[in-house]
Amino acid sequence: MKRLILAAVLAVGAAGAVQADDALKAVIAGEHRATNAARDQWRHPYETLTFFGIKPNMTVVELVPSGGWYTEILAPYLRDKGKLIGAGQEIAPGKRYGEAFKKKLDSNPALYGKVVTSIFEPPTRYEIAPANSVDMVLTFRNLHNWVGAGDEAVRTTFKEIHKVLKPGGVLGVVDHRLPVSMKQDEKASSGYVHESYVIKMAESVGFKLAAKSEVNANPKDTANHEKGVWTLPPVLANKDKDREKYMAIGESDRMTLKFVKQ
């Protein structure tokens, strides 16, 4: 199966978008994703990445990859024609998320051996990539963690992302969406963020909102839960309390936003 995945990726090139889509589908269907594929019904990786406009010859940054859910898709897809940079916590003893990502990369060198690592630790360290060198930056359910440092720190984070993208480069954002009728606290402590806030912060540093998608929407999610978004699966912070109720809701309602560097 690994050979089939890599062959599908190699087949992508000048022949066009149809083959590129086939290669992406082949990677998503790969046996190496046997455990994580169960969440595809909530994360919609094919539709999400296609919406962002990913191509196999791009240089792509994945912010805070940690356990590597999306890395399982991005790394083999970009392996031969493009480049994946996993930008997150420094890989060093005692760095939990950095060590988790290294463990993921080491688990399958055939698929992940070409992934480059860099440092993205907002609001203090932004050693993501050289300026104007990246085609696409992706962040999945991560942006809400930036909010607690304050608006200026959030702007700084967007500025640093803007800096590494080439002109016309894409920032793809997926995060838990707070309903307009609910107040967002200063730290976004529920894990939910207003879509309008994200757009405002991104556009304040030179990004332009190119498009929105509802591919990761979940109308069953009210965003009003005892322990925030972590009440829902996959975390299920309340454990067995009302488990069936939260399983019936499913994972969170999510915004999916595509920004372009001006």
N, C-alpha and C positions, 0 to 999 in steps of 0.2 A: 504493500500500500504506500509506503514511503516513496518507492521508486515511481509509482503512479502519480503521486502528488508533485514530485519534482519534475516529472516529464510534462505534466500539464502546465507547470509554470514556465518551463523552457519553451513550450509551444507558443507562448505569448510573445508578441513582438509587433513587427510591422504589419502583420495580417489584420490587426484591428481590434475593435472593442468587443466583438462577439467572442473571440478566443480569450480575451482578458476576463470576461465574465465567466467563461467556462473554467478557467484556471482558478478563479476565486471560489467558485462553487466546489471545485474538486478539493481545494484545501479545507474548506468548511466541512466537507463530508468525510475528511480523512479520519482514519482509525486512531490517530494520535489525539483526537478530540473526544474520545469515547466518554470521558467523565464530564467534560464541560459542555458538551453539545446539548445536554438537557435544558440548558438555560437559553438556547437559541430562540425559543418561543417568546421570550421576554426581551432579549437583547437584539434580535433581528440583525445579525452581523452582515449578511449579504446585502440587505436593503440599506442598512446604515452606511456601509462603506461605499456602496454604489452611489448613494445620494451625495456623499462628500466628494465623489469623483476620483477615487483612488485608481491609480494605474500601476502596473508592475515595474515600470522603469523609474518610479519616483524615489526621492529621498524623503523618508517619513519619520517624524518623531512621535513616539508614543509617550505621553507624560505619565509618570507614576505607574508603570506596568505591574509592579508588585508580583502577584502570583502568576501573571502572564496569561490571563484569559484571552485577551485580544492578541497577545504575542503569538499564541498558537496559530493564529490565522495570518497575521502580518508578516511574521518572519519567513515562512516558506513561500508566501506569495511574492515577496520582494527579494528573495534570496539571490536570484541569478541576474536579474535585470536592474534591480534597484538597491535600496539600502534602508535598513531599519535602525533607528537610534532609540534605545530605551533610556529615557531620561527620568531619573528618580533619585531615591535616597542613595547616598554613597555606599558602595559595596565595601564594607569594613566590619570587623568584629563588633558585635553589639548593635549593629544597624539592622533592625528586624526586617524592614521591607527590602533593603538592599540585599540582604542575605537570601531572602525568599526569591528574589529575581535571579540571583546567581544560581541558586539551586535549580530553578526552572531551566535556565540556559544550559547548565551542565547536564541536565537529564537527557538531552537528545541533541548532540552536536551536529548530526546530519541535517536537522531542521533549524537549529538555533545558533549554530556555530559562527555565523557571519554577523550576528547582531552586535552593534556597537553600543557601549554604555556611556552615559554622561550623567551629570548631576543637575537635578532640579529639586531644590528644597526651599520653596517659598516660605517666608518672605526674605530669606537671607542669601541663598546661593542659587545662582542661575548660570551654570556652565553647560548650557544645553547643546550648542553647536555654533560654528562660526556665523557671523552676520551674513544675511542674504544667501544662505546655502541650502535651504530646505524648501521642498515643494509643499509639504503638508505637515501640520501638527494636529494631533488627536488627543483629546482628553475625555475619558469616560467616567462619569460619576465621581469626579474628583474636585471639580471647581468649588463646590460648597465648602470644602476644607480651607480654601483661601480666605473666606469672608471674615473669619474671626480676627484676622490681623488688621482689619480696617480698610476703608475704601481706597486710601492712597496706596496701600500695599497691594491691593487687588489690581489697581491701575499699573503699578510697577510690574506685576507679574504679566499682565497683558502686553506691556511695552517690551518686556524681554522676549516674549513669544513673537511679537511683531518683528523684532530685530532680526531673528534668525531666519525668518521666511523670506523667500525671494519675492520681488514685486509680482503681484497676482497670485501669490501662494495662499493656501487654504488653511484656516483653522476650523476644525470640526469639534463641536461641543455636544456632549450628551450629559444631562444631569437631572436630578430629581426636581420636579417642577412644583412650585408652591402656587396654589390658586390665587388669582388676583384679589379675591375677597379676604384673604388671610394675611396678617401682618408678618413681615419678615423681620426677625430680631437681628440685632447687630452681629451676632455670631452664626446666624443660620443654624442654630443648635439642633433643629429638627432634621437637618440634612436636606431640607427642601429650600429652593431658591426661586425668587421671581424671575421669570423669563425676561421681563423688561429690564431688570437690574443687570443681568448678564449682557444684554444688548447694549445698554447704556455704558457699562464699563468698557466693553470691547471697542465700541465706536468712539469713545473718548480718547483713545490712543491711536486712531487711524485705521481701524478695521471698518469694513462695510458689511452689513448683513446682506448676504447674497440670497439666502433662501431658508425657509423653515420646513421641517417635515414632522408629520404626526405618526411616523412609523413606530416610535417607541411610546406612544400615548397609552394610557390605561384609565379609561373613564370610571372604573370601579374604585380607584384610589382617591380618597378624600383628602389625603395628606394630614389628617387629624388623628394621630395615633399616640398612645401613651408614651412610647419610647421612640417617637419620631419614625423616620423611614426604616430604622432597624427593627421595628415591630413586624414588618412584612418579611416574606421570604426574600433572599435565602437565609438571612440572619435569624429571624424569629426570636427577637430579644426576650419575649415573654415565655419562651419555651413552649410548654404544652397548654398554657392558658389561651383559650380562644384560638387554638391552632387551626382548626378547620375554617374558622371565619377568615383568618388572614391568608390561608392557602387559597381560599376561594377568590379573594381579591387579587392575589398574585403579586408580582413585583411592582415597583413604583411607577407612577405616571412620570414620563420623562420628556423634557424638551430635547429637540435635535436641531441644532443651529449650525449653519454653514456661513463662515465669515471669509472675506477676501482681503488681503493686504493691498492697500491703495498705493 
